[in-house]
Amino acid sequence: MDISFFWIAVGLSAMGYLIGDGLKNFGNPKASFSEYPTLIKEKDLHLHVGLTKEEVAELLQKFPDAPKVELKGSTYYPYQRFMDWMSSGEIYKK
């Protein structure tokens, strides 16, 4: 009978530790993953920015200095930098 109280105490201690550890970062959670890809291929960019293929092609032609990365002949756009660039107002000044 005494051994069952021991296991209940161990279980409650473990539960208290795990809950306390989880509450430490409750106000400031860190996401371990992003719901958006880091690099987007040029052909898939329209799917992530909410524009048509033609609009994205026109945007990229008009603004060749958009944030991009070229690897082995393929052009990729870093999602977060590209969205920051689009929302910065730089493209609306011209």
Z-matrix of the N, CA and C atoms (Angstrom, degrees):
N
C 1 1.443
C 2 1.523 1 110.80
N 3 1.331 2 116.65 1 -36.25
C 4 1.454 3 119.49 2 -179.67
C 5 1.528 4 111.56 3 -69.86
N 6 1.332 5 117.01 4 -30.01
C 7 1.464 6 120.08 5 -178.90
C 8 1.526 7 110.76 6 -68.50
N 9 1.321 8 119.30 7 -31.87
C 10 1.464 9 121.03 8 179.24
C 11 1.528 10 110.54 9 -68.32
N 12 1.334 11 117.42 10 -35.43
C 13 1.473 12 119.83 11 175.98
C 14 1.528 13 110.80 12 -66.01
N 15 1.317 14 115.08 13 -33.88
C 16 1.461 15 119.22 14 177.19
C 17 1.525 16 110.71 15 -61.50
N 18 1.331 17 117.74 16 -47.03
C 19 1.465 18 121.12 17 -178.72
C 20 1.527 19 111.65 18 -68.50
N 21 1.300 20 117.43 19 -32.79
C 22 1.470 21 120.32 20 175.13
C 23 1.528 22 109.38 21 -65.45
N 24 1.328 23 116.79 22 -42.31
C 25 1.465 24 120.52 23 179.13
C 26 1.530 25 110.92 24 -64.91
N 27 1.322 26 117.21 25 -41.18
C 28 1.465 27 120.97 26 178.25
C 29 1.526 28 110.12 27 -63.70
N 30 1.309 29 117.05 28 -43.05
C 31 1.465 30 121.42 29 179.26
C 32 1.523 31 111.86 30 -63.57
N 33 1.318 32 116.82 31 -43.79
C 34 1.466 33 120.50 32 178.85
C 35 1.530 34 111.46 33 -66.06
N 36 1.327 35 115.94 34 -37.65
C 37 1.465 36 119.59 35 177.61
C 38 1.525 37 110.79 36 -64.47
N 39 1.318 38 117.17 37 -44.89
C 40 1.466 39 121.02 38 179.00
C 41 1.522 40 110.54 39 -63.85
N 42 1.312 41 117.37 40 -42.14
C 43 1.465 42 121.11 41 178.87
C 44 1.530 43 110.40 42 -63.07
N 45 1.316 44 117.57 43 -43.62
C 46 1.460 45 120.95 44 178.46
C 47 1.515 46 112.05 45 -62.15
N 48 1.334 47 116.23 46 -41.20
C 49 1.457 48 120.06 47 178.58
C 50 1.527 49 110.99 48 -63.49
N 51 1.323 50 117.17 49 -47.81
C 52 1.459 51 120.75 50 -177.87
C 53 1.526 52 112.03 51 -65.37
N 54 1.296 53 118.33 52 -40.56
C 55 1.461 54 120.93 53 177.72
C 56 1.524 55 110.05 54 -66.17
N 57 1.318 56 117.17 55 -44.45
C 58 1.464 57 120.58 56 178.69
C 59 1.512 58 112.17 57 -62.45
N 60 1.317 59 117.11 58 -40.41
C 61 1.455 60 121.27 59 178.27
C 62 1.524 61 110.97 60 -65.58
N 63 1.309 62 117.14 61 -37.61
C 64 1.458 63 120.86 62 178.18
C 65 1.515 64 112.66 63 -70.13
N 66 1.327 65 117.82 64 -32.69
C 67 1.464 66 121.34 65 -178.95
C 68 1.520 67 113.20 66 -77.47
N 69 1.331 68 118.11 67 -16.93
C 70 1.464 69 120.61 68 179.72
C 71 1.528 70 111.34 69 -58.34
N 72 1.311 71 116.68 70 -40.70
C 73 1.462 72 121.03 71 -176.22
C 74 1.526 73 111.57 72 -107.96
N 75 1.305 74 117.87 73 23.90
C 76 1.460 75 120.57 74 -176.91
C 77 1.524 76 111.65 75 -62.79
N 78 1.310 77 118.96 76 -40.89
C 79 1.458 78 122.14 77 -178.20
C 80 1.511 79 113.68 78 -79.24
N 81 1.325 80 118.32 79 -18.26
C 82 1.450 81 122.02 80 -176.86
C 83 1.528 82 110.11 81 -137.50
N 84 1.326 83 117.10 82 71.20
C 85 1.463 84 118.30 83 -177.50
C 86 1.522 85 111.31 84 -73.22
N 87 1.303 86 115.23 85 146.67
C 88 1.465 87 121.08 86 176.60
C 89 1.517 88 107.47 87 -108.59
N 90 1.303 89 115.67 88 123.42
C 91 1.460 90 119.55 89 177.94
C 92 1.522 91 108.62 90 -79.04
N 93 1.301 92 116.21 91 128.36
C 94 1.454 93 119.40 92 179.75
C 95 1.519 94 111.50 93 -87.58
N 96 1.318 95 116.58 94 -7.08
C 97 1.447 96 120.63 95 177.65
C 98 1.515 97 108.89 96 -144.15
N 99 1.287 98 115.41 97 159.80
C 100 1.458 99 121.07 98 178.16
C 101 1.512 100 108.52 99 -108.86
N 102 1.295 101 116.60 100 143.35
C 103 1.451 102 118.76 101 178.38
C 104 1.525 103 111.24 102 -80.36
N 105 1.328 104 116.92 103 -7.04
C 106 1.451 105 121.65 104 177.54
C 107 1.516 106 109.18 105 -115.56
N 108 1.333 107 116.54 106 147.06
C 109 1.467 108 118.21 107 178.57
C 110 1.522 109 110.79 108 -69.27
N 111 1.300 110 115.89 109 153.85
C 112 1.456 111 120.74 110 179.59
C 113 1.522 112 110.93 111 -72.09
N 114 1.318 113 117.36 112 -47.35
C 115 1.455 114 122.18 113 178.56
C 116 1.526 115 109.47 114 -118.40
N 117 1.323 116 115.14 115 136.11
C 118 1.461 117 120.91 116 -178.84
C 119 1.518 118 108.09 117 -118.31
N 120 1.315 119 116.25 118 133.13
C 121 1.458 120 120.29 119 176.77
C 122 1.523 121 109.11 120 -66.79
N 123 1.316 122 115.54 121 150.74
C 124 1.463 123 120.10 122 -177.66
C 125 1.523 124 111.31 123 -59.58
N 126 1.326 125 117.49 124 -37.41
C 127 1.464 126 120.16 125 -178.23
C 128 1.530 127 112.40 126 -69.99
N 129 1.347 128 117.83 127 -19.81
C 130 1.465 129 121.44 128 -179.43
C 131 1.527 130 113.19 129 -103.35
N 132 1.312 131 117.45 130 1.89
C 133 1.462 132 120.74 131 -174.97
C 134 1.518 133 112.47 132 -61.27
N 135 1.316 134 117.01 133 -37.43
C 136 1.466 135 119.96 134 -178.39
C 137 1.531 136 112.48 135 -61.84
N 138 1.310 137 117.51 136 -28.13
C 139 1.467 138 121.00 137 179.76
C 140 1.524 139 112.16 138 -69.36
N 141 1.323 140 117.00 139 -27.74
C 142 1.460 141 121.47 140 -174.38
C 143 1.521 142 114.04 141 -97.43
N 144 1.323 143 117.66 142 -20.39
C 145 1.459 144 119.36 143 -178.01
C 146 1.517 145 112.75 144 -104.13
N 147 1.316 146 118.45 145 -4.74
C 148 1.458 147 121.31 146 175.73
C 149 1.516 148 113.98 147 78.17
N 150 1.321 149 117.00 148 28.95
C 151 1.456 150 121.64 149 177.36
C 152 1.522 151 109.06 150 -121.84
N 153 1.326 152 115.97 151 165.32
C 154 1.457 153 119.27 152 176.21
C 155 1.527 154 108.99 153 -78.83
N 156 1.329 155 115.99 154 166.87
C 157 1.460 156 120.49 155 178.74
C 158 1.524 157 110.65 156 -60.21
N 159 1.311 158 116.37 157 -40.28
C 160 1.467 159 120.62 158 -178.95
C 161 1.528 160 110.97 159 -66.27
N 162 1.321 161 117.04 160 -40.80
C 163 1.462 162 120.47 161 179.13
C 164 1.527 163 111.72 162 -65.36
N 165 1.314 164 116.39 163 -40.48
C 166 1.472 165 120.24 164 178.28
C 167 1.524 166 109.85 165 -66.34
N 168 1.333 167 117.40 166 -41.96
C 169 1.466 168 120.26 167 178.71
C 170 1.528 169 110.31 168 -61.91
N 171 1.326 170 117.58 169 -41.81
C 172 1.466 171 121.22 170 178.16
C 173 1.528 172 111.21 171 -65.54
N 174 1.328 173 116.58 172 -41.50
C 175 1.466 174 121.42 173 178.73
C 176 1.521 175 111.16 174 -61.39
N 177 1.326 176 116.51 175 -45.91
C 178 1.464 177 120.70 176 -178.56
C 179 1.525 178 111.99 177 -70.05
N 180 1.326 179 117.01 178 -31.43
C 181 1.453 180 120.17 179 177.14
C 182 1.529 181 110.58 180 -71.65
N 183 1.326 182 116.33 181 -39.08
C 184 1.456 183 121.12 182 -178.87
C 185 1.535 184 111.65 183 -73.26
N 186 1.330 185 116.51 184 -32.30
C 187 1.473 186 121.84 185 -177.75
C 188 1.531 187 110.10 186 -124.19
N 189 1.322 188 117.42 187 80.61
C 190 1.470 189 119.56 188 -178.86
C 191 1.527 190 112.79 189 -70.47
N 192 1.343 191 117.43 190 -11.55
C 193 1.468 192 120.22 191 -179.95
C 194 1.527 193 112.17 192 -90.80
N 195 1.311 194 117.85 193 15.05
C 196 1.471 195 121.08 194 176.15
C 197 1.522 196 108.88 195 -60.22
N 198 1.336 197 118.04 196 145.99
C 199 1.471 198 119.93 197 -179.21
C 200 1.529 199 111.37 198 -61.59
N 201 1.318 200 115.16 199 122.99
C 202 1.464 201 120.28 200 -179.09
C 203 1.515 202 110.12 201 -151.87
N 204 1.314 203 114.35 202 164.86
C 205 1.461 204 122.52 203 178.41
C 206 1.522 205 106.87 204 -131.95
N 207 1.306 206 116.98 205 131.79
C 208 1.462 207 120.76 206 177.80
C 209 1.522 208 108.86 207 -111.36
N 210 1.324 209 115.43 208 121.77
C 211 1.461 210 122.36 209 -179.85
C 212 1.523 211 109.33 210 -130.26
N 213 1.299 212 116.47 211 122.69
C 214 1.468 213 122.82 212 176.86
C 215 1.532 214 112.02 213 49.69
N 216 1.304 215 116.84 214 42.20
C 217 1.456 216 120.94 215 176.31
C 218 1.524 217 115.11 216 83.30
N 219 1.301 218 118.20 217 -2.94
C 220 1.464 219 121.71 218 177.60
C 221 1.524 220 109.37 219 -105.81
N 222 1.323 221 115.69 220 144.67
C 223 1.457 222 120.65 221 179.62
C 224 1.522 223 109.12 222 -103.96
N 225 1.319 224 115.39 223 129.04
C 226 1.454 225 122.68 224 178.40
C 227 1.525 226 108.66 225 -122.36
N 228 1.310 227 115.43 226 150.00
C 229 1.461 228 120.69 227 178.92
C 230 1.522 229 108.75 228 -118.77
N 231 1.336 230 118.00 229 122.29
C 232 1.463 231 120.41 230 176.68
C 233 1.522 232 108.71 231 -68.14
N 234 1.307 233 116.51 232 119.22
C 235 1.462 234 121.62 233 -170.37
C 236 1.523 235 112.59 234 -55.13
N 237 1.319 236 117.89 235 -53.86
C 238 1.463 237 120.40 236 -173.72
C 239 1.524 238 111.17 237 -66.03
N 240 1.318 239 118.04 238 -43.02
C 241 1.469 240 120.66 239 178.60
C 242 1.513 241 111.25 240 -65.04
N 243 1.332 242 117.51 241 -38.70
C 244 1.457 243 121.09 242 179.98
C 245 1.529 244 110.54 243 -66.41
N 246 1.331 245 117.08 244 -42.47
C 247 1.465 246 120.28 245 179.46
C 248 1.529 247 110.53 246 -68.26
N 249 1.323 248 117.98 247 -37.39
C 250 1.469 249 121.02 248 175.57
C 251 1.525 250 110.30 249 -63.83
N 252 1.323 251 116.91 250 -40.43
C 253 1.455 252 121.71 251 178.71
C 254 1.527 253 110.67 252 -64.14
N 255 1.326 254 116.43 253 -43.44
C 256 1.465 255 119.80 254 179.64
C 257 1.526 256 111.68 255 -65.38
N 258 1.312 257 117.85 256 -36.23
C 259 1.458 258 120.39 257 -177.75
C 260 1.526 259 113.19 258 -87.92
N 261 1.330 260 117.69 259 -4.49
C 262 1.464 261 120.89 260 -178.01
C 263 1.520 262 112.42 261 -73.49
N 264 1.286 263 118.78 262 -18.95
C 265 1.455 264 121.72 263 -178.56
C 266 1.512 265 112.89 264 91.19
N 267 1.331 266 117.64 265 -3.34
C 268 1.459 267 121.63 266 -179.64
C 269 1.536 268 110.97 267 -61.41
N 270 1.292 269 117.05 268 -37.04
C 271 1.467 270 120.01 269 -177.30
C 272 1.530 271 111.62 270 -77.69
N 273 1.314 272 117.62 271 -14.41
C 274 1.452 273 120.24 272 -177.55
C 275 1.521 274 112.39 273 -93.75
N 276 1.326 275 118.05 274 -5.65
C 277 1.462 276 122.00 275 -177.93
C 278 1.518 277 112.56 276 -80.44
N 279 1.320 278 116.75 277 -22.13
C 280 1.473 279 120.39 278 -176.14
C 281 1.505 280 111.11 279 -84.34
